[in-house]
Amino acid sequence: MTKEEKKEYRAAYYQANKERLCAKQAAYRAAYPERVRASDAAYKKANREKVRSAGAAWADKNPEKRRISCAAYRKSNPGKVRAANLAWEKANPDKIRTTKAAWSKANPEKVCAKSANRRARVSGAEGQHTAEEVRQLLSRQKRRCAACKKNIEGGYHKDHIVPLAKGGSNFIRNIQLLCPTCNRKKSAKHPIQFMREQGFLL
């Protein structure tokens, strides 16, 4: 019998006796867990690429099962997951920077909101706002600077109308969107002072 014939014979035998063989294997694994773990570890160590390819192929065919399995593992092993994530981040700083930069470019409103909320916490100001509230504010301002009315679709700065340093809150009601030039001019000035300097108030 050739090698191919033996392979075909074993495959046919397995298919014909699948339930019995699976039950036998399950019973063995339950009876000798340490021996099975050692055997599995040795096999994985000796066949890393083969195991990785098989795992990737299974994941592609079973995305929902993989999601459930990963979620269960994360829930049962939070310490291991945290340690693995930290180790990966430490070993891949360039990938982390590239991923963060791409996310920031694709989500400017979220970055803006996150930055403002962080500054508010540091200064002790009350309130916070979301990226969705910023998007709604941009729409209400008709995508124009609140001061000079210049179109700001290409980029804008988020300004606290009453500066945090002067007791202003971080709620969306105290936020306006300015073009970079107007925001630099306003800086931490009180809104009345700033508007008078721009000639809008006497």
N, C-alpha and C positions, 0 to 999 in steps of 0.2 A: 504493500500500500504506500503510495507516494505521500509527500508532505501535504499536498493540496487535498488529496483524498481523505487523509486523517482529519484535516481541518473541517472539511465538509461533513464528515461523519460525526465529529464532536458537536458541530452546530446543529445537526439534525437531531442528535440524541438529546441535546439541551432543550430544544424546542418541544420534543415529545415528552420530556420529563421535567418541564420547567417548574411547575408548582412543587413537586417533591424535592427537587434540588434546592430551590429557594428556601423551603421550610427547613431543610437539613442545614443549609448555610446559616440561617437565622438562629437555629438552635445552638450551633457551634459558637457563633459570635456571642450569644448570651451566656454560654457556659464558660468561655475562656476570653473575657474582655481584654485582659492585660496582654495575652498572647496575640490577640487580633490587633490591638493598638500598635504593638511593636512591629508586627508584620506589615501593617499599613504604612507606618512611618518609614520603614526600611524601603518599601516599594516606592513611595513618593520621593524619597531621597535619591534613589537610583534611576527614577524615570520622571524627573521634574518637567521636562518639556512635554512628554506624552500626557502626564496628568493635567498640566495646564491647558493643553489643546483640547483634551476631553472635557474638562470643566467649562471652557469657553463655548464649546459646541453645545453642551447641555444647556448652558445659560441662554444661548441664542434661541434654542428650541422651546425653552420653558421660562420665559421672562417673568410670568406671574408667580410661578413656584419659587424662582430665585429671589424675587422681591420679598415674598413672605418669609423665606428661609433667612435672608439677610436681616430682616426686621427682627425676627425671633432671636437671632444670634446677638444683635446689638443690644437687645433688651436684657438678655441673659448674661452678657459679658461686657458691661459698660467700661470697666477698667481696661480690659484688653483692647477694646476698640479705641479708647482714648489714647492709649500708649502707642498703638499701631499708627493712628493718625498723626500723632506728634512725631513719631520716627520718620514717617513718610514726608511730612512737611520739612523736617530738618534735612532730609536727604535730597529734597527736590525744591530748593528755594527759587530757582529760575522758573519752574513750572507754576509755582504759587504766584509769583509776581505777574507772569503772563496771563494767568487765569483771572487774577484780580483786576488787572488793567482792562482786559476784555469785558469783564462784567461791569466795571465802572463806566466804560464807554457806552455800553448798551443800556445802562440804567442810571442816567444822570440825576433823575429826580430822587431815586432812592439814596444815592450817594449824598446828594444835597441835604436831604432830610436827616440822614444818619449823622452827618457832620454837624448840622445845627443842633440836633438833640444832644450830641456829646458835649458841644460847647456850653449849652444851657445847663447841663448837669454839673459841669465844672464850675460855672459861675453861680450856681445855686438858684437859677431862675426856674420858675414854675412852668409846667406845661410841656407838651411835645406835639409834633404833627407828623403826618405820613406823606409818602411820595404821592399817593393818590390825591391828597389835599393840595399838594403843590401843582399837580397837573390840572386840577380844577381851577386853581388860582390863575395859572397861565392862560387858561381858556377865558376866564372872566376878564382878564386884562387884555383880551384880544391879541395875545402874543406881542404886546408892546410894553416898553419900559414904563413903569408907573410915574416916572418923573419927566423924561424928555419925549416919550411916546415913540421912540425908535423901535423898529421891529427887532425882537429878541429871540426869534426862532432858532437862530444860529448859536445862541448861547446867552446865558443870563446869570446874574448873581442874586442870591436870596438875601434880602436885607430885613433886619428887625426894625420896624418903623420906629418904635421907642427902643433904643439900644439896650441890650442886656445889662450893660454897665450902668445904665441910668434907671434900672428897675423894670425894664420891659419884660414881657413874658415870652415864652416860646410857643404859644398857641398860634394857629394859622391866622387868627384875626390880627396878630401883630406882625405879619409877614407881608412883604411886597417884593415883587421881582423887578430888578433894575438892570440896565445894561451895565457892563463892566465900568465904563467911564463914570456914570452917575454914582455907582456904588463906591468907587474910589473917592469921589468928591464928598459923598455923604459921610463915609467912615462911621464914627461913633457920635455924630452930631445929633442933636434933638431934631425931630422932623420939622418943627416950625422954623428953626434956625436955618436948616438946609433949604427949605422951600423959599424963604426970604432971600437967601443968597442966589437962588436961581431966578429970582424976579417974579415968583408966583404969588407972594404975599407981601403986603406993605409993612 
